Amino acid sequence: MKVGFAILCFLNGFSSGTNQVFFSNMHNCLYFSKFLSKQKSVKIGNEDKQFSCYCKMVMVNEKVRLY
């Protein structure tokens, strides 16, 4: 096992998907989470939905690719 940083993205509090991307360090993870979180809100029906991302330190299998 090795340490990785997962980026978790949510659309109005609901998970945006099951695919996870893992980073080798927190700086890369934070860069992408800030970039993705600054996107404009999405209008679905009559509601505006906000996209937000967070980083979480996790243990991953040795075979998992870290970006």
Stockholm file with secondary structure:
# STOCKHOLM 1.0

chainA/1-67         MKVGFAILCFLNGFSSGTNQVFFSNMHNCLYFSKFLSKQKSVKIGNEDKQFSCYCKMVMVNEKVRLY
#=GR chainA/1-67 SS CEEEEEEEEEETTEECCSCCEEESSHHHHHHHHHHHHTSCCEEETTEEECEEEEEEEEEECTTSCCC
#=GC SS_cons        CEEEEEEEEEETTEECCSCCEEESSHHHHHHHHHHHHTSCCEEETTEEECEEEEEEEEEECTTSCCC
//
